[in-house]
């Protein structure tokens, strides 16, 4: 699987898990194992707000693009992330910035 990203300023979060040709996004699974070689699912045809653009099988590998939510002022690693190429099965290590110190201290009384 090759996972590309489309960064977008959002307040929600994305958790992704991969198992073969199945990707699970925030608990909802999408199985692309039946997509034949050279086939494309057009953009907007997969009923998932996180998948943008087409889903394709190229050289035996699923290629898709996910929205990558980020906060204000993302680092360059998040604003222009490299794709994940052939990531191992399991939780995907999505590019993200660490929480800002002020967010962590908002609930602390002074």
N, CA, C and O of each residue as an XYZ file, in Angstrom:
440
protein
N       0.854     -1.173      0.000
C       0.000      0.000      0.000
C       0.901      1.237      0.000
O       1.939      1.285      0.659
N       0.463      2.216     -0.755
C       1.142      3.517     -0.773
C       0.112      4.556     -0.333
O      -0.909      4.754     -0.991
N       0.394      5.210      0.784
C      -0.538      6.171      1.355
C       0.058      7.564      1.200
O       1.086      7.888      1.794
N      -0.606      8.377      0.391
C      -0.227      9.786      0.251
C      -1.149     10.608      1.130
O      -2.163     10.115      1.624
N      -0.782     11.880      1.321
C      -1.545     12.720      2.239
C      -1.938     14.039      1.605
O      -1.222     14.604      0.778
N      -3.112     14.511      2.027
C      -3.603     15.828      1.663
C      -3.827     16.578      2.981
O      -4.891     16.449      3.586
N      -2.836     17.360      3.434
C      -2.963     18.057      4.711
C      -4.131     19.039      4.706
O      -4.401     19.715      3.713
N      -4.806     19.095      5.841
C      -5.966     19.973      5.952
C      -6.112     20.441      7.407
O      -6.021     19.635      8.333
N      -6.335     21.722      7.599
C      -6.551     22.271      8.940
C      -7.896     21.774      9.446
O      -8.945     22.106      8.895
N      -7.847     20.969     10.507
C      -9.057     20.395     11.093
C      -8.851     20.230     12.588
O      -7.721     20.155     13.070
N      -9.947     20.174     13.308
C      -9.875     19.966     14.749
C     -10.058     18.506     15.137
O      -9.867     18.151     16.300
N     -10.425     17.649     14.182
C     -10.600     16.241     14.503
C      -9.297     15.482     14.269
O      -8.302     16.061     13.833
N      -9.310     14.200     14.558
C      -8.101     13.388     14.454
C      -8.359     12.168     13.588
O      -9.499     11.742     13.405
N      -7.284     11.622     13.063
C      -7.361     10.413     12.242
C      -6.471      9.349     12.843
O      -5.305      9.593     13.152
N      -7.039      8.157     13.005
C      -6.273      6.979     13.397
C      -6.428      5.976     12.264
O      -7.540      5.685     11.823
N      -5.295      5.450     11.799
C      -5.318      4.539     10.653
C      -4.578      3.253     10.986
O      -3.537      3.257     11.642
N      -5.145      2.162     10.516
C      -4.567      0.829     10.703
C      -4.617      0.122      9.357
O      -5.610      0.223      8.636
N      -3.548     -0.593      9.016
C      -3.470     -1.320      7.748
C      -3.300     -2.807      8.006
O      -2.539     -3.217      8.882
N      -4.014     -3.605      7.236
C      -3.853     -5.052      7.265
C      -4.000     -5.551      5.834
O      -5.116     -5.706      5.338
N      -2.877     -5.803      5.172
C      -2.922     -6.187      3.765
C      -3.489     -5.048      2.940
O      -2.968     -3.933      2.969
N      -4.566     -5.329      2.196
C      -5.221     -4.307      1.381
C      -6.427     -3.681      2.088
O      -7.260     -3.035      1.452
N      -6.513     -3.875      3.394
C      -7.597     -3.295      4.190
C      -7.021     -2.142      5.002
O      -5.998     -2.284      5.671
N      -7.700     -0.994      4.929
C      -7.305      0.137      5.756
C      -8.494      0.484      6.642
O      -9.631      0.568      6.179
N      -8.209      0.683      7.921
C      -9.241      1.035      8.889
C      -8.962      2.455      9.357
O      -7.880      2.760      9.860
N      -9.954      3.311      9.182
C      -9.834      4.728      9.501
C     -10.848      5.072     10.576
O     -12.056      4.994     10.354
N     -10.347      5.453     11.744
C     -11.205      5.773     12.890
C     -12.262      4.688     13.113
O     -13.431      4.980     13.364
N     -11.824      3.435     13.017
C     -12.688      2.299     13.314
C     -13.503      1.761     12.156
O     -14.151      0.725     12.305
N     -13.497      2.419     11.012
C     -14.269      1.962      9.848
C     -13.313      1.361      8.819
O     -12.372      2.020      8.378
N     -13.562      0.100      8.439
C     -12.659     -0.624      7.542
C     -13.092     -0.517      6.083
O     -14.280     -0.516      5.759
N     -12.082     -0.428      5.217
C     -12.279     -0.374      3.773
C     -11.369     -1.427      3.158
O     -10.145     -1.350      3.259
N     -11.994     -2.418      2.514
C     -11.269     -3.568      1.971
C     -11.098     -3.398      0.462
O     -12.070     -3.427     -0.292
N      -9.852     -3.221      0.037
C      -9.556     -3.042     -1.387
C      -8.933     -4.291     -1.996
O      -8.352     -4.224     -3.079
N      -9.046     -5.433     -1.314
C      -8.417     -6.662     -1.799
C      -9.015     -7.151     -3.119
O      -8.342     -7.860     -3.867
N     -10.251     -6.790     -3.416
C     -10.890     -7.230     -4.664
C     -10.612     -6.294     -5.840
O     -11.037     -6.578     -6.960
N      -9.911     -5.188     -5.607
C      -9.608     -4.250     -6.690
C      -8.572     -4.897     -7.610
O      -7.452     -5.174     -7.181
N      -8.938     -5.138     -8.872
C      -8.008     -5.839     -9.774
C      -6.833     -4.969    -10.217
O      -6.855     -3.744    -10.090
N      -5.827     -5.627    -10.729
C      -4.631     -4.943    -11.226
C      -5.010     -3.898    -12.269
O      -5.781     -4.174    -13.187
N      -4.462     -2.699    -12.119
C      -4.699     -1.617    -13.062
C      -6.023     -0.897    -12.902
O      -6.302      0.054    -13.632
N      -6.845     -1.336    -11.956
C      -8.167     -0.732    -11.779
C      -8.096      0.511    -10.892
O      -7.176      0.681    -10.092
N      -9.099      1.368    -11.064
C      -9.202      2.606    -10.295
C     -10.626      2.776     -9.786
O     -11.587      2.580    -10.530
N     -10.753      3.137     -8.531
C     -12.030      3.591     -7.985
C     -11.960      5.110     -8.049
O     -11.102      5.711     -7.403
N     -12.837      5.736     -8.809
C     -12.756      7.194     -8.983
C     -12.907      7.956     -7.671
O     -13.520      7.475     -6.717
N     -12.341      9.140     -7.649
C     -12.448     10.026     -6.492
C     -13.915     10.216     -6.124
O     -14.760     10.413     -6.998
N     -14.211     10.157     -4.841
C     -15.572     10.367     -4.362
C     -16.429      9.116     -4.328
O     -17.538      9.153     -3.795
N     -15.951      8.010     -4.879
C     -16.746      6.779     -4.916
C     -16.609      5.943     -3.651
O     -17.482      5.123     -3.364
N     -15.554      6.126     -2.900
C     -15.402      5.417     -1.631
C     -16.125      6.254     -0.570
O     -15.811      7.431     -0.393
N     -17.082      5.660      0.129
C     -17.878      6.432      1.096
C     -17.113      6.708      2.396
O     -17.432      6.168      3.455
N     -16.100      7.561      2.278
C     -15.255      7.874      3.423
C     -14.756      9.301      3.296
O     -14.171      9.674      2.279
N     -14.989     10.107      4.339
C     -14.557     11.503      4.292
C     -13.037     11.644      4.321
O     -12.521     12.695      3.941
N     -12.302     10.616      4.761
C     -10.848     10.701      4.906
C     -10.094     10.345      3.632
O      -8.943     10.748      3.461
N     -10.734      9.590      2.730
C     -10.079      9.185      1.486
C     -10.444     10.199      0.412
O     -11.618     10.389      0.096
N      -9.419     10.850     -0.147
C      -9.639     11.842     -1.206
C      -8.877     11.384     -2.446
O      -7.804     10.787     -2.347
N      -9.436     11.665     -3.587
C      -8.795     11.227     -4.819
C      -9.140      9.778     -5.111
O      -9.874      9.137     -4.359
N      -8.606      9.272     -6.204
C      -8.905      7.890     -6.587
C      -8.154      6.887     -5.713
O      -7.155      7.218     -5.075
N      -8.660      5.661     -5.701
C      -7.954      4.524     -5.112
C      -7.581      3.637     -6.291
O      -8.439      3.245     -7.082
N      -6.294      3.323     -6.401
C      -5.810      2.585     -7.566
C      -4.960      1.399     -7.133
O      -4.355      1.408     -6.061
N      -4.926      0.372     -7.992
C      -3.971     -0.710     -7.806
C      -2.941     -0.566     -8.923
O      -3.247     -0.760    -10.099
N      -1.722     -0.223     -8.534
C      -0.622     -0.004     -9.479
C       0.497     -0.970     -9.122
O       0.978     -0.994     -7.989
N       0.901     -1.761    -10.099
C       1.957     -2.755     -9.872
C       1.670     -3.612     -8.641
O       2.569     -3.921     -7.858
N       0.390     -3.993     -8.484
C      -0.015     -4.873     -7.400
C      -0.229     -4.200     -6.059
O      -0.605     -4.864     -5.093
N       0.000     -2.899     -5.977
C      -0.077     -2.189     -4.699
C      -1.214     -1.162     -4.723
O      -1.409     -0.456     -5.712
N      -1.956     -1.092     -3.621
C      -3.015     -0.093     -3.485
C      -2.385      1.276     -3.254
O      -1.499      1.428     -2.412
N      -2.852      2.273     -4.011
C      -2.429      3.672     -3.850
C      -3.667      4.477     -3.479
O      -4.692      4.401     -4.157
N      -3.566      5.250     -2.396
C      -4.679      6.105     -1.993
C      -4.141      7.337     -1.285
O      -2.985      7.385     -0.866
N      -5.017      8.337     -1.163
C      -4.652      9.585     -0.498
C      -5.618      9.830      0.653
O      -6.836      9.750      0.490
N      -5.052     10.130      1.819
C      -5.844     10.423      3.006
C      -5.719     11.892      3.373
O      -4.660     12.499      3.215
N      -6.820     12.457      3.867
C      -6.741     13.777      4.488
C      -5.885     13.618      5.740
O      -6.068     12.677      6.512
N      -4.954     14.539      5.931
C      -4.112     14.539      7.115
C      -4.480     15.765      7.943
O      -4.053     16.875      7.624
N      -5.275     15.578      9.012
C      -5.677     16.737      9.802
C      -4.492     17.301     10.577
O      -3.624     16.564     11.045
N      -4.479     18.609     10.700
C      -3.420     19.251     11.483
C      -3.957     20.518     12.124
O      -4.984     21.055     11.709
N      -3.260     20.981     13.125
C      -3.625     22.201     13.821
C      -3.046     23.411     13.123
O      -2.525     23.312     12.012
N      -3.138     24.555     13.782
C      -2.587     25.778     13.201
C      -1.057     25.681     13.154
O      -0.432     25.050     14.007
N      -0.485     26.310     12.155
C       0.974     26.377     12.008
C       1.660     25.015     12.019
O       2.521     24.774     12.866
N       1.303     24.121     11.103
C       1.943     22.807     11.082
C       3.410     22.909     10.667
O       3.805     23.827      9.949
N       4.195     21.963     11.127
C       5.591     21.888     10.703
C       5.625     21.511      9.221
O       4.608     21.098      8.664
N       6.765     21.649      8.595
C       6.883     21.278      7.180
C       6.677     19.783      6.986
O       6.206     19.360      5.931
N       7.025     18.969      7.995
C       6.824     17.520      7.902
C       5.340     17.163      7.826
O       4.975     16.133      7.259
N       4.486     18.011      8.397
C       3.046     17.780      8.368
C       2.403     18.521      7.193
O       1.478     18.000      6.569
N       2.873     19.706      6.891
C       2.307     20.498      5.795
C       2.652     19.905      4.429
O       1.885     20.058      3.479
N       3.791     19.232      4.321
C       4.238     18.611      3.060
C       4.782     17.221      3.353
O       5.975     16.974      3.179
N       3.924     16.312      3.796
C       4.413     14.998      4.226
C       4.780     14.090      3.051
O       4.177     14.144      1.979
N       5.772     13.270      3.291
C       6.137     12.238      2.319
C       5.117     11.106      2.427
O       4.564     10.873      3.502
N       4.867     10.405      1.327
C       3.937      9.272      1.400
C       4.534      8.125      2.208
O       5.752      8.010      2.343
N       3.656      7.281      2.740
C       4.077      6.033      3.363
C       4.099      4.981      2.260
O       3.065      4.681      1.664
N       5.252      4.432      1.995
C       5.406      3.450      0.924
C       5.607      2.067      1.540
O       6.566      1.834      2.276
N       4.701      1.172      1.232
C       4.726     -0.201      1.743
C       4.888     -0.259      3.267
O       5.770     -0.954      3.771
N       4.037      0.473      4.000
C       4.153      0.401      5.462
C       3.766     -0.995      5.948
O       2.948     -1.666      5.317
N       4.344     -1.433      7.055
C       3.969     -2.748      7.583
C       2.534     -2.735      8.099
O       1.978     -1.677      8.393
N       1.946     -3.913      8.205
C       0.617     -4.020      8.796
C       0.672     -3.521     10.228
O       1.667     -3.695     10.931
N      -0.417     -2.901     10.641
C      -0.516     -2.363     11.988
C      -0.933     -0.911     11.938
O      -1.387     -0.418     10.905
N      -0.778     -0.237     13.048
C      -1.128      1.180     13.142
C      -0.171      1.973     12.262
O       1.045      1.806     12.349
N      -0.724      2.838     11.413
C       0.112      3.654     10.543
C       0.659      4.845     11.321
O      -0.062      5.505     12.070
N       1.927      5.098     11.128
C       2.598      6.215     11.782
C       2.365      7.468     10.939
O       3.177      7.818     10.082
N       1.250      8.129     11.198
C       0.882      9.312     10.431
C       1.728     10.500     10.867
O       2.027     10.653     12.051
N       2.117     11.347      9.906
C       2.862     12.550     10.287
C       1.993     13.421     11.186
O       0.819     13.647     10.892
N       2.567     13.907     12.275
C       1.844     14.816     13.159
C       2.835     15.608     13.984
O       3.975     15.197     14.200
N       2.372     16.737     14.431
C       3.181     17.583     15.293
C       2.862     17.248     16.743
O       1.732     16.879     17.061
N       3.857     17.375     17.629
C       3.554     17.172     19.047
C       2.605     18.261     19.527
O       2.575     19.361     18.975
N       1.846     17.951     20.539
C       0.925     18.951     21.103
C       1.718     20.137     21.599
O       2.804     19.991     22.160
N       1.168     21.294     21.387
C       1.820     22.517     21.850
C       1.802     22.556     23.374
O       0.855     22.078     23.998
N       2.827     23.115     23.961
C       2.934     23.193     25.421
C       1.743     23.922     26.014
O       1.235     23.521     27.060
N       1.283     24.998     25.356
C       0.150     25.735     25.908
C      -1.128     24.913     25.917
O      -1.977     25.129     26.782
N      -1.300     23.961     24.970
C      -2.463     23.087     24.985
C      -2.409     22.163     26.193
O      -3.435     21.881     26.811
N      -1.216     21.694     26.527
C      -1.063     20.768     27.642
C      -1.280     21.449     28.980
O      -1.657     20.797     29.954
N      -1.046     22.752     29.039
C      -1.157     23.461     30.317
C      -2.465     24.237     30.452
O      -2.657     24.931     31.450
N      -3.361     24.140     29.487
C      -4.633     24.868     29.543
C      -5.465     24.498     30.760
O      -6.173     25.345     31.306
N      -5.389     23.241     31.194
C      -6.231     22.779     32.298
C      -5.576     22.960     33.663
O      -6.166     22.589     34.677
N      -4.392     23.510     33.711
C      -3.667     23.688     34.966
C      -3.981     25.054     35.544
O      -3.862     26.068     34.856
N      -4.391     25.081     36.839
C      -4.657     26.364     37.492
C      -3.342     26.941     38.009
O      -2.485     26.209     38.505
N      -3.193     28.256     37.888
C      -1.983     28.909     38.383
C      -2.254     29.733     39.605
O      -1.338     30.351     40.149
